[in-house]
Amino acid sequence: MPRTPRRLALTVALFAAVCAAIAGFGGVIAAAEPAATYTQFTSAQRDEIVAIIRAAMKQDPSILRDAVAALQADESRNEASNQASLIAKLAPELFRQDGDPMLGRPDAKVTVVEFSDVRCPYCRRMLPVLADLLRTNKDVRIVYKDMPVLGPGSVLGARAELAAQRQDGYEKLHQALMTGSNQITEDVIKAESIKAGLDWSRLRADMDRPDILARINANLALAHQLDLKGTPAYVVGDTLLPGAVELSELQNAVNAARAAN
């Protein structure tokens, strides 16, 4: 099969990793120039290099495993670096957006940004995890980014939560909706808001405010920039944690962000 530029790049990268793994094996490898010049070798030289690599891998098959692991580790480092740069660029919208609902002290040292959908079962599973994180880390706050991606009920729930924020009731309604039925309707929202002590008539009117829809759209746009594939997702410091994660993983990210401040 002809080598595409991507296939050639991967071949050269893997060749470099294999060369590193068998450094010193054979005169040609020891004397070879960097792998980036591999295509500049003559056909005979390339054949000799390939023969040496094949012989080495037959003698010790773990060489290929180590080479692939080294290549994957390098790709992971590059991805983490690119991700950190993107988060730094989006930091004002992520961590310091005026009016975002939050839980915890406003002056907390570490911010955990949660992208969630009120109907998402994995987001619901994270409720006690986040509660544990806040209970054991007094210098952490949660910033909520409603990201309704599971249909009209999700959008309705997000609008209701943000409307409840205007009565200082975001967290009350958020907890109620996230722990109740995931079939969210206006009747469900009405019942839960009244139970939470909110003014239903005011909340229902506020749900139609254009600034609430604008905030939801801004959250969705931000999620798109971060290339989020679903909910939940967490941004802590310069780290993105996609999906439902263990408390220990969140704690490690908080510790790293705390140390970086």
DRENMI-67657 format. One record per residue (C-alpha): residue number from 1; x, y, z. Coordinates in Angstrom, 3 decimals, padded with zeros to 6 digits, m for minus. Layout:
% DRENMI-67657
(pt NUM,(X,Y,Z))
...
***
This chain:
% DRENMI-67657
(pt 1,(000.000,000.000,000.000))
(pt 2,(001.463,003.464,m000.877))
(pt 3,(002.503,005.452,002.179))
(pt 4,(000.410,008.537,002.876))
(pt 5,(002.172,011.446,004.659))
(pt 6,(000.492,010.353,007.940))
(pt 7,(001.519,006.714,007.440))
(pt 8,(005.072,007.777,006.610))
(pt 9,(005.228,010.019,009.676))
(pt 10,(004.070,007.175,011.911))
(pt 11,(006.554,004.809,010.291))
(pt 12,(009.425,007.232,010.873))
(pt 13,(008.290,007.867,014.455))
(pt 14,(008.052,004.143,015.178))
(pt 15,(011.446,003.615,013.544))
(pt 16,(012.904,006.279,015.847))
(pt 17,(011.384,004.603,018.888))
(pt 18,(012.667,001.187,017.839))
(pt 19,(016.120,002.632,017.202))
(pt 20,(016.090,004.110,020.695))
(pt 21,(015.028,000.776,022.152))
(pt 22,(017.854,m001.136,020.436))
(pt 23,(020.459,001.610,020.599))
(pt 24,(023.884,000.086,020.171))
(pt 25,(022.621,m003.065,018.439))
(pt 26,(024.551,m003.473,015.222))
(pt 27,(027.003,m001.172,013.495))
(pt 28,(024.539,000.422,011.116))
(pt 29,(022.075,001.484,013.856))
(pt 30,(024.862,002.815,016.045))
(pt 31,(026.220,004.876,013.194))
(pt 32,(022.901,005.882,011.662))
(pt 33,(021.789,009.489,011.503))
(pt 34,(018.551,010.583,013.278))
(pt 35,(015.384,008.834,012.122))
(pt 36,(014.130,012.031,010.526))
(pt 37,(016.714,011.409,007.726))
(pt 38,(015.642,007.789,007.228))
(pt 39,(014.166,008.500,003.814))
(pt 40,(017.502,009.978,002.721))
(pt 41,(019.267,006.613,003.032))
(pt 42,(019.907,004.589,m000.093))
(pt 43,(017.680,001.634,m000.815))
(pt 44,(020.449,m000.754,000.211))
(pt 45,(021.030,001.105,003.471))
(pt 46,(017.310,001.067,004.286))
(pt 47,(017.162,m002.674,003.591))
(pt 48,(020.097,m003.238,005.909))
(pt 49,(018.506,m001.129,008.676))
(pt 50,(015.213,m003.001,008.357))
(pt 51,(017.060,m006.344,008.433))
(pt 52,(018.861,m005.361,011.637))
(pt 53,(015.612,m004.213,013.267))
(pt 54,(013.841,m007.431,012.273))
(pt 55,(016.686,m009.528,013.638))
(pt 56,(016.669,m007.587,016.888))
(pt 57,(012.906,m007.959,017.304))
(pt 58,(013.096,m011.710,016.619))
(pt 59,(015.799,m012.001,019.234))
(pt 60,(013.847,m009.872,021.740))
(pt 61,(010.145,m009.309,020.826))
(pt 62,(009.737,m006.974,023.803))
(pt 63,(011.601,m004.339,021.774))
(pt 64,(008.509,m003.662,019.670))
(pt 65,(006.281,m003.442,022.746))
(pt 66,(008.688,m000.990,024.380))
(pt 67,(008.941,001.042,021.181))
(pt 68,(005.163,001.302,020.806))
(pt 69,(004.827,002.239,024.495))
(pt 70,(007.440,004.964,024.057))
(pt 71,(005.618,006.318,021.005))
(pt 72,(002.270,006.322,022.818))
(pt 73,(003.811,008.059,025.831))
(pt 74,(005.232,010.750,023.577))
(pt 75,(001.848,011.276,021.918))
(pt 76,(000.187,011.495,025.354))
(pt 77,(002.679,014.152,026.456))
(pt 78,(002.014,016.176,023.309))
(pt 79,(m001.751,015.870,023.777))
(pt 80,(m001.512,016.971,027.423))
(pt 81,(000.638,019.944,026.437))
(pt 82,(m001.799,021.020,023.714))
(pt 83,(m004.704,020.567,026.100))
(pt 84,(m003.047,022.709,028.768))
(pt 85,(m002.418,025.470,026.225))
(pt 86,(m006.054,025.422,025.121))
(pt 87,(m007.316,025.561,028.721))
(pt 88,(m005.007,028.502,029.439))
(pt 89,(m006.423,030.312,026.408))
(pt 90,(m010.006,029.656,027.543))
(pt 91,(m009.337,030.325,031.248))
(pt 92,(m011.461,033.512,031.500))
(pt 93,(m014.541,031.746,030.118))
(pt 94,(m013.872,028.597,032.144))
(pt 95,(m012.900,029.888,035.559))
(pt 96,(m013.846,033.556,035.737))
(pt 97,(m017.090,033.954,033.806))
(pt 98,(m019.339,036.405,035.660))
(pt 99,(m022.662,034.943,036.694))
(pt 100,(m021.756,031.255,036.482))
(pt 101,(m023.514,029.236,039.206))
(pt 102,(m021.079,027.861,041.775))
(pt 103,(m020.836,025.926,045.003))
(pt 104,(m018.176,026.696,047.589))
(pt 105,(m016.258,029.818,048.545))
(pt 106,(m015.960,032.441,045.775))
(pt 107,(m012.318,033.021,046.759))
(pt 108,(m011.418,029.320,046.754))
(pt 109,(m007.868,028.550,045.688))
(pt 110,(m008.864,025.776,043.269))
(pt 111,(m011.817,025.757,040.857))
(pt 112,(m013.363,022.589,039.454))
(pt 113,(m015.447,023.334,036.359))
(pt 114,(m018.161,020.781,035.699))
(pt 115,(m019.884,020.427,032.316))
(pt 116,(m023.030,018.428,032.978))
(pt 117,(m026.471,017.524,031.696))
(pt 118,(m029.241,017.317,034.281))
(pt 119,(m030.537,014.077,032.697))
(pt 120,(m027.113,012.410,032.338))
(pt 121,(m026.840,009.273,034.536))
(pt 122,(m023.067,009.629,034.805))
(pt 123,(m023.418,013.236,035.955))
(pt 124,(m025.874,012.057,038.597))
(pt 125,(m023.377,009.433,039.719))
(pt 126,(m020.849,012.213,040.317))
(pt 127,(m023.030,014.132,042.823))
(pt 128,(m021.720,012.308,045.935))
(pt 129,(m018.174,012.348,044.533))
(pt 130,(m018.225,016.135,044.236))
(pt 131,(m019.794,016.404,047.680))
(pt 132,(m016.942,014.333,049.130))
(pt 133,(m014.389,016.476,047.300))
(pt 134,(m015.822,019.692,048.744))
(pt 135,(m016.122,018.226,052.219))
(pt 136,(m012.438,017.307,052.363))
(pt 137,(m011.073,020.339,050.463))
(pt 138,(m012.176,023.632,051.954))
(pt 139,(m010.219,025.600,049.350))
(pt 140,(m012.142,024.138,046.378))
(pt 141,(m015.242,025.431,044.620))
(pt 142,(m017.397,023.951,041.862))
(pt 143,(m018.392,026.069,038.860))
(pt 144,(m021.346,024.650,036.946))
(pt 145,(m021.564,024.767,033.161))
(pt 146,(m024.959,023.438,032.089))
(pt 147,(m024.415,021.509,028.861))
(pt 148,(m027.792,020.112,027.776))
(pt 149,(m027.101,017.526,025.087))
(pt 150,(m029.694,014.831,025.807))
(pt 151,(m032.746,016.387,024.212))
(pt 152,(m035.514,018.878,025.031))
(pt 153,(m035.833,017.713,028.649))
(pt 154,(m032.194,018.547,029.230))
(pt 155,(m032.615,022.029,027.771))
(pt 156,(m035.730,022.579,029.891))
(pt 157,(m033.857,021.489,033.017))
(pt 158,(m030.885,023.754,032.271))
(pt 159,(m033.173,026.741,031.696))
(pt 160,(m034.952,026.026,034.994))
(pt 161,(m031.727,025.725,036.977))
(pt 162,(m030.368,028.997,035.605))
(pt 163,(m033.705,030.683,036.259))
(pt 164,(m033.588,029.385,039.848))
(pt 165,(m030.186,031.030,040.204))
(pt 166,(m031.969,034.387,040.034))
(pt 167,(m033.634,033.386,043.333))
(pt 168,(m030.352,032.047,044.795))
(pt 169,(m031.838,028.597,044.307))
(pt 170,(m029.614,027.027,041.647))
(pt 171,(m028.080,024.448,043.975))
(pt 172,(m031.440,023.506,045.531))
(pt 173,(m033.094,022.860,042.171))
(pt 174,(m029.953,021.267,040.755))
(pt 175,(m029.871,018.712,043.573))
(pt 176,(m033.606,018.070,043.265))
(pt 177,(m033.568,017.500,039.506))
(pt 178,(m030.361,015.451,039.558))
(pt 179,(m031.696,013.076,042.187))
(pt 180,(m035.248,012.747,040.806))
(pt 181,(m036.636,011.270,037.606))
(pt 182,(m034.576,011.867,034.496))
(pt 183,(m037.813,012.433,032.564))
(pt 184,(m037.800,016.165,033.138))
(pt 185,(m040.976,018.008,032.243))
(pt 186,(m042.405,021.369,033.191))
(pt 187,(m044.674,019.655,035.721))
(pt 188,(m041.664,017.984,037.356))
(pt 189,(m039.803,021.296,037.494))
(pt 190,(m042.822,023.049,038.977))
(pt 191,(m043.233,020.448,041.713))
(pt 192,(m039.541,020.425,042.595))
(pt 193,(m039.196,024.211,042.582))
(pt 194,(m042.176,024.647,044.901))
(pt 195,(m040.798,021.925,047.170))
(pt 196,(m037.474,023.801,047.249))
(pt 197,(m039.244,026.981,048.337))
(pt 198,(m038.843,028.844,045.048))
(pt 199,(m041.374,031.199,043.460))
(pt 200,(m042.685,029.085,040.579))
(pt 201,(m044.391,031.917,038.695))
(pt 202,(m041.228,033.977,038.740))
(pt 203,(m039.052,030.996,037.841))
(pt 204,(m041.268,030.046,034.895))
(pt 205,(m041.117,033.588,033.535))
(pt 206,(m037.340,033.754,034.001))
(pt 207,(m036.855,030.489,032.101))
(pt 208,(m037.724,032.396,028.916))
(pt 209,(m035.187,035.167,029.474))
(pt 210,(m032.858,035.572,026.464))
(pt 211,(m029.776,035.869,028.703))
(pt 212,(m030.420,032.367,030.067))
(pt 213,(m030.536,030.876,026.582))
(pt 214,(m027.415,032.881,025.722))
(pt 215,(m025.547,031.369,028.682))
(pt 216,(m026.524,027.841,027.644))
(pt 217,(m025.346,028.526,024.093))
(pt 218,(m022.076,029.960,025.437))
(pt 219,(m021.539,026.805,027.506))
(pt 220,(m022.156,024.623,024.459))
(pt 221,(m019.748,026.705,022.383))
(pt 222,(m017.092,026.412,025.088))
(pt 223,(m017.612,022.647,025.235))
(pt 224,(m017.174,022.516,021.458))
(pt 225,(m013.881,024.429,021.702))
(pt 226,(m012.676,021.903,024.268))
(pt 227,(m013.828,019.087,021.957))
(pt 228,(m015.960,017.524,024.681))
(pt 229,(m017.699,014.371,023.474))
(pt 230,(m020.305,014.206,026.226))
(pt 231,(m021.066,014.739,029.871))
(pt 232,(m019.813,014.945,032.482))
(pt 233,(m016.442,016.594,031.944))
(pt 234,(m014.231,018.403,034.443))
(pt 235,(m011.577,021.067,034.059))
(pt 236,(m009.202,021.442,037.003))
(pt 237,(m006.159,023.660,036.633))
(pt 238,(m004.711,022.786,033.229))
(pt 239,(m006.231,019.297,033.173))
(pt 240,(m009.343,018.041,031.399))
(pt 241,(m011.003,014.953,032.867))
(pt 242,(m013.671,013.550,030.513))
(pt 243,(m016.407,011.324,031.861))
(pt 244,(m017.320,010.162,035.349))
(pt 245,(m014.090,009.779,037.324))
(pt 246,(m013.079,008.415,040.697))
(pt 247,(m012.662,010.749,043.663))
(pt 248,(m008.949,009.922,043.718))
(pt 249,(m008.520,011.175,040.135))
(pt 250,(m010.310,014.424,040.919))
(pt 251,(m008.254,014.804,044.091))
(pt 252,(m004.995,014.327,042.176))
(pt 253,(m006.027,017.033,039.723))
(pt 254,(m006.955,019.369,042.598))
(pt 255,(m003.609,018.717,044.299))
(pt 256,(m001.743,019.512,041.078))
(pt 257,(m003.725,022.721,040.538))
(pt 258,(m003.177,023.744,044.163))
(pt 259,(000.575,023.206,043.840))
(pt 260,(000.682,025.236,040.614))
(pt 261,(m001.038,028.285,042.207))
***
